[in-house]
Amino acid sequence: MDLREYMFKNRLTNKQMADILGCSCPHISLIRRGGRPGKWLAKIIEEKTGGLVKADELRKPCTKSEMISEVI
C-alpha cells in the first residue's frame, strides 16, 4: 500500500499525517505524489503505519511510464 492509499483509507489529511510523522505538509504532499522520502523518514512512515506502508516501496525509484502517467 502506498501513502496516498493509507491516508485515504484512514481519512487522514496532509496536516494530520505531517503531525504524526513530525514533518511538513508540503513534504507529505510530495511523497503522496510519488516523491521519495529519505531513509529515515521512510522508516518512520513504515513504523507509524504499522508496517502497512513499506519503507522499501517508498524508496523505490519511479519508472519512466509512472512519471508520464502522473503528468497526463
Backbone as CSV, one residue per row, in Angstrom:
resi,resn,N_x,N_y,N_z,CA_x,CA_y,CA_z,C_x,C_y,C_z
1,MET,0.858,-1.178,0.000,0.000,0.000,0.000,0.896,1.231,0.000
2,ASP,0.518,2.232,-0.767,1.302,3.463,-0.760,0.715,4.446,0.260
3,LEU,1.416,5.538,0.472,0.996,6.508,1.483,-0.344,7.134,1.141
4,ARG,-0.565,7.409,-0.129,-1.838,8.017,-0.553,-3.015,7.107,-0.185
5,GLU,-2.879,5.824,-0.493,-3.944,4.860,-0.191,-4.142,4.722,1.321
6,TYR,-3.049,4.674,2.068,-3.136,4.569,3.526,-3.892,5.761,4.108
7,MET,-3.531,6.958,3.645,-4.185,8.151,4.159,-5.659,8.191,3.777
8,PHE,-5.987,7.767,2.569,-7.381,7.736,2.132,-8.188,6.777,2.996
9,LYS,-7.678,5.569,3.200,-8.396,4.552,3.991,-8.577,4.979,5.439
10,ASN,-7.622,5.754,5.951,-7.692,6.191,7.345,-8.207,7.618,7.502
11,ARG,-8.659,8.197,6.373,-9.237,9.540,6.365,-8.334,10.579,7.032
12,LEU,-7.058,10.549,6.632,-6.077,11.473,7.178,-5.769,12.575,6.175
13,THR,-5.696,13.791,6.655,-5.291,14.918,5.816,-3.759,14.990,5.796
14,ASN,-3.228,15.798,4.883,-1.780,16.009,4.865,-1.300,16.550,6.202
15,LYS,-2.065,17.470,6.790,-1.702,18.067,8.080,-1.658,17.011,9.176
16,GLN,-2.675,16.157,9.231,-2.698,15.112,10.254,-1.526,14.149,10.101
17,MET,-1.241,13.751,8.855,-0.132,12.828,8.625,1.192,13.500,8.945
18,ALA,1.320,14.766,8.594,2.545,15.508,8.907,2.759,15.583,10.417
19,ASP,1.700,15.802,11.158,1.798,15.846,12.619,2.211,14.486,13.177
20,ILE,1.670,13.425,12.644,2.013,12.068,13.099,3.491,11.778,12.845
21,LEU,3.980,12.214,11.681,5.350,11.896,11.286,6.373,12.934,11.746
22,GLY,5.896,14.111,12.117,6.808,15.169,12.541,7.520,15.835,11.379
23,CYS,6.798,16.020,10.281,7.369,16.708,9.120,6.348,17.720,8.607
24,SER,6.612,18.327,7.460,5.733,19.379,6.953,4.659,18.844,6.003
25,CYS,3.593,19.609,5.851,2.518,19.259,4.908,3.018,19.171,3.471
26,PRO,3.837,20.137,3.018,4.344,20.020,1.646,5.180,18.745,1.431
27,HIS,5.883,18.325,2.465,6.677,17.095,2.358,5.745,15.890,2.160
28,ILE,4.663,15.833,2.903,3.688,14.746,2.757,3.084,14.784,1.356
29,SER,2.729,15.962,0.901,2.163,16.106,-0.437,3.120,15.588,-1.502
30,LEU,4.386,15.920,-1.368,5.394,15.460,-2.311,5.494,13.932,-2.322
31,ILE,5.500,13.321,-1.160,5.577,11.856,-1.064,4.328,11.218,-1.658
32,ARG,3.176,11.800,-1.391,1.925,11.255,-1.940,1.911,11.294,-3.458
33,ARG,2.595,12.265,-4.044,2.659,12.392,-5.499,3.788,11.573,-6.116
34,GLY,4.469,10.781,-5.295,5.500,9.900,-5.835,6.924,10.280,-5.494
35,GLY,7.106,11.348,-4.738,8.453,11.710,-4.304,8.985,10.667,-3.330
36,ARG,10.292,10.532,-3.300,10.897,9.534,-2.429,11.427,10.189,-1.166
37,PRO,10.969,9.720,-0.003,11.491,10.260,1.256,12.891,9.706,1.524
38,GLY,13.614,10.371,2.396,14.907,9.851,2.836,14.718,8.557,3.616
39,LYS,15.830,7.850,3.844,15.764,6.561,4.550,15.110,6.700,5.928
40,TRP,15.507,7.735,6.646,14.991,7.924,7.994,13.480,8.123,7.987
41,LEU,12.988,9.013,7.131,11.548,9.277,7.078,10.778,8.062,6.561
42,ALA,11.345,7.344,5.614,10.684,6.133,5.103,10.492,5.120,6.226
43,LYS,11.511,4.969,7.078,11.406,4.046,8.217,10.346,4.521,9.217
44,ILE,10.284,5.828,9.449,9.277,6.389,10.364,7.877,6.141,9.807
45,ILE,7.699,6.344,8.507,6.393,6.108,7.881,5.992,4.647,8.050
46,GLU,6.923,3.738,7.806,6.616,2.310,7.976,6.222,2.011,9.417
47,GLU,6.956,2.568,10.357,6.678,2.341,11.782,5.308,2.908,12.179
48,LYS,5.045,4.152,11.791,3.802,4.824,12.197,2.558,4.265,11.500
49,THR,2.745,3.586,10.368,1.600,2.979,9.675,1.451,1.506,10.028
50,GLY,2.195,1.063,11.022,2.095,-0.332,11.446,2.599,-1.307,10.387
51,GLY,3.514,-0.843,9.543,4.085,-1.694,8.510,3.243,-1.809,7.254
52,LEU,2.129,-1.101,7.202,1.269,-1.171,6.013,1.882,-0.448,4.820
53,VAL,2.603,0.624,5.089,3.337,1.331,4.034,4.802,0.972,4.247
54,LYS,5.393,0.259,3.313,6.753,-0.260,3.445,7.803,0.774,3.033
55,ALA,8.841,0.886,3.850,9.935,1.811,3.567,10.587,1.488,2.224
56,ASP,10.781,0.213,1.939,11.412,-0.181,0.671,10.589,0.270,-0.529
57,GLU,9.278,0.185,-0.416,8.399,0.612,-1.509,8.441,2.126,-1.690
58,LEU,8.518,2.852,-0.590,8.585,4.308,-0.665,9.875,4.780,-1.321
59,ARG,10.940,4.034,-1.134,12.248,4.429,-1.635,12.547,3.913,-3.037
60,LYS,11.640,3.082,-3.574,11.851,2.519,-4.905,11.730,3.617,-5.955
61,PRO,12.679,3.668,-6.903,12.599,4.709,-7.937,11.406,4.508,-8.857
62,CYS,10.862,5.602,-9.350,9.747,5.558,-10.298,10.250,5.092,-11.659
63,THR,9.366,4.426,-12.379,9.688,4.079,-13.760,9.300,5.259,-14.642
64,LYS,9.812,5.280,-15.850,9.508,6.364,-16.784,8.011,6.447,-17.063
65,SER,7.345,5.279,-17.228,5.905,5.282,-17.514,5.101,5.815,-16.332
66,GLU,5.562,5.563,-15.113,4.863,6.107,-13.940,4.979,7.624,-13.909
67,MET,6.144,8.151,-14.262,6.315,9.601,-14.294,5.425,10.233,-15.354
68,ILE,5.325,9.606,-16.510,4.491,10.127,-17.583,3.018,10.104,-17.196
69,SER,2.576,9.031,-16.546,1.162,8.928,-16.165,0.787,9.992,-15.133
70,GLU,1.729,10.433,-14.319,1.461,11.491,-13.353,1.204,12.822,-14.061
71,VAL,1.860,13.035,-15.190,1.722,14.292,-15.932,0.391,14.331,-16.676
72,ILE,-0.020,13.198,-17.210,-1.242,13.133,-18.036,-2.474,13.239,-17.221
